[in-house]
Amino acid sequence: MNIDPFQLFNDWYAEELKQSKVRIPSACCISSIGLDGYPNARFVSLKEVKNNTFIITGPSKSRKGLEIEQSSKVSLTFWWETTEKQIRIQGDAIKISDTEAIRYFDQRGKDSKIISIISEQGAPIKNIDVLKQKYIETEIIYKNKDIAKPENWSGYAIQPIRIECMEFEKSRFHKRTLFQLEGKDWITSTLQP
Ligand SMILES: Cc1cc2nc3c(=O)[nH]c(=O)nc-3n(C[C@H](O)[C@H](O)[C@H](O)COP(=O)(O)O)c2cc1C
C-alpha cells in the first residue's frame, strides 16, 4: 500500500494538536549548515504545510537566513510529546514570494510585528533597554496604523527529499518509516528501531 508522507504528517500533526496542551505545538527544530560548516539548529514555528512543502518564517538576514542563502540544505525535526511521535525531514529551503511573506506577516500579532521592525535579529546589542524604549515609541506611532512587512522578513518553503516518521513504542520497538523521494515517487522502507 502506498502511503503519502504528507497525509501521514497531517494526520499525526492534527492528532497532536487535538491532544496537546503545550503552548507552542508548532515548534520544530530547523538545522542549517553553518557558515563555518558546523550544523546550526534552533526552534521555529511551523506555519503550515502547503503544496507539499513545510513553511517557516522570520527575518531573512538572521543567521539562519544567511546560512540558507549559502546552502539550501536543511533539516526539520519534530517531537510530539503527547502522541510520542518524531518526524525528521531533510530537504531544500526555498525563499517564499513577497506576496506569500506579506500574507504570513499580516497574520502576526502587533507585538511580534513591532519586534520585527525594530529588532535586527541576531545582531549584538550593548543595552537591551534601548530596544525596549524603541518598542514603546514604535507602539505609540503605530497605535492606529497597520505595520507593513519589513523588507528583510520572509519565509522558506522546505521541499523535502526524505521524511522519516517514527512512532515511539514503550517496548523500544519504535516504528520507523522512511520515505525517500526518487524522481516523483516516494519510496517507503521500514527501519530497525
Ligand atoms: C518555540 C520557538 C519558536 C520560535 N519560532 C520562531 C520562528 O517562527 N521564526 C524565527 O525566526 N524564530 C523563531 N524562534 C527563535 C529562534 O529559535 C531563533 O532564536 C531565531 O530565529 C534566531 O536564529 P538564527 O540566529 O539562527 O537565525 C522560535 C524560538 C522558539 C523557542
The ligand as an SDF file (V2000), in Angstrom:
LIG
                    3D

 31 33  0  0  0  0  0  0  0  0999 V2000
    9.2530   27.6330   20.2830 C   0  0  0  0  0  0  0  0  0  0  0  0
   10.0350   28.6360   19.4850 C   0  0  0  0  0  0  0  0  0  0  0  0
    9.5120   29.1050   18.2970 C   0  0  0  0  0  0  0  0  0  0  0  0
   10.2240   30.0290   17.5320 C   0  0  0  0  0  0  0  0  0  0  0  0
    9.7150   30.4390   16.3320 N   0  0  0  0  0  0  0  0  0  0  0  0
   10.4710   31.1990   15.5230 C   0  0  0  0  0  0  0  0  0  0  0  0
   10.0270   31.4920   14.1890 C   0  0  0  0  0  0  0  0  0  0  0  0
    8.9600   31.0620   13.7400 O   0  0  0  0  0  0  0  0  0  0  0  0
   10.8380   32.2760   13.4170 N   0  0  0  0  0  0  0  0  0  0  0  0
   12.0420   32.7630   13.8720 C   0  0  0  0  0  0  0  0  0  0  0  0
   12.7220   33.4610   13.1100 O   0  0  0  0  0  0  0  0  0  0  0  0
   12.4850   32.4800   15.1130 N   0  0  0  0  0  0  0  0  0  0  0  0
   11.7330   31.7220   15.9410 C   0  0  0  0  0  0  0  0  0  0  0  0
   12.2030   31.4070   17.2020 N   0  0  0  0  0  0  0  0  0  0  0  0
   13.5110   31.9400   17.6260 C   0  0  0  0  0  0  0  0  0  0  0  0
   14.6360   31.0580   17.0590 C   0  0  0  0  0  0  0  0  0  0  0  0
   14.8060   29.9070   17.8600 O   0  0  0  0  0  0  0  0  0  0  0  0
   15.9870   31.7900   16.9580 C   0  0  0  0  0  0  0  0  0  0  0  0
   16.3390   32.3360   18.2010 O   0  0  0  0  0  0  0  0  0  0  0  0
   15.9380   32.9020   15.9120 C   0  0  0  0  0  0  0  0  0  0  0  0
   15.2520   32.5190   14.7510 O   0  0  0  0  0  0  0  0  0  0  0  0
   17.3600   33.3290   15.5460 C   0  0  0  0  0  0  0  0  0  0  0  0
   18.0460   32.2420   14.9870 O   0  0  0  0  0  0  0  0  0  0  0  0
   19.2620   32.4770   13.9760 P   0  0  0  0  0  0  0  0  0  0  0  0
   20.1470   33.4850   14.6440 O   0  0  0  0  0  0  0  0  0  0  0  0
   19.9350   31.1450   13.8380 O   0  0  0  0  0  0  0  0  0  0  0  0
   18.6910   32.9700   12.6780 O   0  0  0  0  0  0  0  0  0  0  0  0
   11.4900   30.4960   17.9830 C   0  0  0  0  0  0  0  0  0  0  0  0
   12.0090   30.0050   19.1900 C   0  0  0  0  0  0  0  0  0  0  0  0
   11.2980   29.0920   19.9290 C   0  0  0  0  0  0  0  0  0  0  0  0
   11.8900   28.5770   21.2110 C   0  0  0  0  0  0  0  0  0  0  0  0
  1  2  1  0
  2  3  1  0
  2 30  2  0
  3  4  2  0
  4  5  1  0
  4 28  1  0
  5  6  2  0
  6  7  1  0
  6 13  1  0
  7  8  2  0
  7  9  1  0
  9 10  1  0
 10 11  2  0
 10 12  1  0
 12 13  2  0
 13 14  1  0
 14 15  1  0
 14 28  1  0
 15 16  1  0
 16 17  1  0
 16 18  1  0
 18 19  1  0
 18 20  1  0
 20 21  1  0
 20 22  1  0
 22 23  1  0
 23 24  1  0
 24 25  2  0
 24 26  1  0
 24 27  1  0
 28 29  2  0
 29 30  1  0
 30 31  1  0
M  END
$$$$
